[in-house]
Amino acid sequence: MKKIVLTGAAGRLGSLLREPLSKMADHLISSDLPEGIGELYNGESYQQADLAAYDQVHALLEDADMVVHFGAIGDEAPFETLLGPNIVGAYNIWEAAYQHGLRRVVYASSVHAVGMHSRTDGIGLDAPHKPDTFYGLAKCFAEDLARLYWDKRGVEAVCMRILSCAPVTNARALGTWLSNDDLVHLVEQSVNTPSTGFTVVYGVSNNDRCPVDNSMANFLGYRPKDNAEQFAAQILADHPREDINDPAQRCLGGPFAAVELGDSGLAKMNRVADNEQAE
């Protein structure tokens, strides 16, 4: 491709994707809110833009072939806080993609779009939306927007429902973990697959305890290699029992399923430092 745009390039997942995406096109435009993101890779340039401002998004996507959209507030927050970057921002991306004739939007959706489903339901990609937060609701909106723009305007989309792209610190993550390498592989396949139409795929590694079914998206060629079972002995020794009455342990959305609407979900998570900058 000649030009790919990456939003959310200053975030932890976005920063992980910059180098591989810079090798997939003649020109990578990385974008976020800060004035800069430090040293750039060969073929990469940086353009500051506010997702909630349509004119800035429209200018950002000019002459692009594809946009990899990771820009958003990545946590639960009051609806009014999420409205601009997560909801209006999604509309601005798809509308600008349509106006400029982009082939595809590769979107960082989230398990929180279906976060109130039980981990034991074994849901597939056809499971109904069941958001756990306003944050998850915004992901549902963007997925439906993607479907609408494919059905009515022919803009392809791959909506990657990322589960837990972070170090494994609890029993839930033994099923939901997405390694950094598998994340990069998923994005590469979402960009490179010749035709996708509207597609949803779960962003999860090849875990023995995986709680979701990705078989309907096999055509993407996403074949994750990492497996969280390598962490199981230590994790289960530290957390021998789960409380099935606790939605944070029972539901796919983890702590997001238990917080009050508008309250941070990340604040309830047992996060540890991640030298690989995963989210």
N, C-alpha and C positions, 0 to 999 in steps of 0.2 A: 504494500500500500504506500501511497505517497504521504498521507498525513493522518495520524491518530491524535485525538485529544484525550487527555486523562484529567478528570476533575478529582478534587480531594487529594492532590499530589503531596501535600504537606502532612497528611495523616499517616498513621502507622502502616496501614495496608497500602495506601497509595504510594508511600515512599518505597515499599517493597516491590511495587510493580514498575517503577520508573525505568530501571535498567533493562528488564526483559522487553518492555514495550518499545524502548528506544531502538531495539534491534529488529522490530517487526515492521517498521515503516521508514521511509526516507526522513520523515520529520515527525517528532513527538512534541506536541504542545502540552506541557504540564501546567495545571492551573489550580489556584486555591486563593484564600483570602490574604495571607501574608504578602509583604512586599517582595519576598524572595524565598528560595528554598535551598540556597547554598550552591555548591558546585554542580554543574550540569553534566550529563552524559553526552557523548558524541551524538549529534543529531537531535538533541533535546533543547527546547527553549522554554521559557517560563512566561506566562501571561496571567496577571492578577485579574480576578473576576469574582463578582458577587452573584451567586446562583439565583438570588431572588430578583435580580435586575435583568429583565429580558434583553435590553439593548447590549449589555455586556456579554451575555450568553450567546446572543446572535453573532456578535463579532468574533467570539471565541471559536465558534464552529465553522466559520467561513472556510471553504475549500477543503474541509476534512472529509475523509472517507468513512470514518467510524469514530464514535466516542465511547470511552470506557468511563462510566459515571460512578465514581466512588465518593463524590462530595456530598456531605450532609452532616447534621449533628448526629453523632453516633451513640446516643443515649436517650433514655426517656426524659422528657421535660414537659412543662406545660404546653398545651396545644398551641398557644399563641407564639411560643418560642420556636416550635418546630414548623409552623405554617410557612414561613418564608423560605428557608433553605431546603426543607425536606419535601414540601408539597408544591408550593409555587415553583420552587427550583426544579422539581421533576417535570412539571408542565413546560417550563422554559426550555429544558433540554430537549424534550421530544418535539416541541413546536419548532425550535431552531433547527433540529435535525431534519425535520420535514421540509422546512423552507429552503434549506441548503442542499437537499437531496442526498443526505447521508444514507448509507446502506444499512447501518445497524447501530443500535444502542446496546452496549453490554453493561448491565446494571447490577450494582451491589445491593441486591435485596437482602432479606434476612429471615432466619427461622422465626423471628418474632411476628411475621405475618401469619404464622400458624402456631404461635407459641402456647396457646391454651389447649392444644391437643396433647393427649397423654403420650409419654415416651413409649408406652407399651401398645399403642394403637397401630404401629407399623405403617404409618401413612405414606402414600405415594404422592406423585406430583399432581394428581387430580383431587386431592383433599381440599375441601372448602377452606377459605380464609377463616382464621380464628385468632385474631390479633390479641396480644397480651397487654398492650400499652398503646398510648398515642403514637409512639415511635413505630410500633408494629402496624398500626393503622395507616400511617404514612407509607409504609412499604406496600400494603395492600392497594392503596391508591395508585402508586407508581406501577405496580404490576398490571392493574386494570387499565391504566393509561397506556401501557405498552401494548396490551392486547387490542385496545381501541385503535391505536395508531397503526398497528399491523392490519387489522380488519378493514379499516376505512381509508388508510393512506399509504399502506405498503411499506412502512418502516419496520424492518426486522428488529427483534429484540431477544436477548438472552438475559433472563432475570435469575441471578445466582443467589439462592437463599443460603447465605453463609450461616453455618451453625456456630462453632466455637473456634475461631482462629486465634488461639491463645494457649499458653502452657497449660498442661493438664494438671489440675489441682483438686479435682473432686470426681466422684463416681459418675455423675452425669456426663462429664467430659470424656470418659472412656468410650462413649458412643458418639458424641457430637464433635470431637476434635477434628479440625482441619489444619494440617501442617502448612507451613509457609511454602514448601515445594509444591504441594498439591494445589494450593491456591494459585500459584503462578501457572501451573499446568492447566487448571480450569479456565483461567482467563485466556491463555493462549488458544485453547480449543474453542472457546466462545468467539474469539476473533477470527480464527482460521477456518472454521467449518464453512464450506461453500454456501449452504443455504440453511437457515434456521427458522424462518417464519417467526412466530411468537413461541418462545420456549422458556420453560422454568426448569431449573436444575438445582439440586441441593449441593451446597458447598461443604462437603464432608469427606474425610479421608476413608481409607479402606479398613475401617474399624470392625473387629469381630462383633462388637455390641452396637453397631449402627442402628439407630431407631427409625430410619426413613428409607424409602425405596426409590432409587434413581433410574430404574430400568426403562422408563418411558423416555429418558433423555440419552439413551445409549448411543444414538446416532452422532452425538457430539464428539465421541471418541475420548471422553473424559475417563481415564483409568487411573484413579489414585493409587499410590504405592505404599504410603505410610499407614501405620496401624497403632492405635493408642494402647493396644494390649501390652505393649512393652512397659507401660507404667502401672499396670493393674495391680501387681503384688503390693507395691508400696501404697498406692491409693486405697486399696481395700483394707489394708492393715490399719491405716489411719482413719478410715471411715467405714467401719464394718457393717453398719446398718443405716437404712434410709427410712425416713418417716413418710409413708405413702399419703398421709393426710396433709402434707406440706406441699402446696403447689410448686414451690421452688425446686422440689425434688421430684415431683410427679410429672410435671409438664415439660414439654420440649423447650419452652422459653426460659426455664431455670428461674433465677431470682426475678427476672422481669415479670414472670407470671404471678409473683407474690407482692410486688410493691403497689402502693397506691398510685392511681393515675397521676402523672405529672412528676412523680418522685424518681430520682435517679435509680436505674437498675444496676449500673456499674458499681455504685457505692456499696451494694449488697454482695458483690462478688469477691471471692478470695483471689485477688489478682496478685501475680508475682512479676518481678522484673523479667523482661523478655529481650535478650540481646539481639534477637532477629527482628525486632520491631513488629511483631504480629499484633493483631487487634483481637 
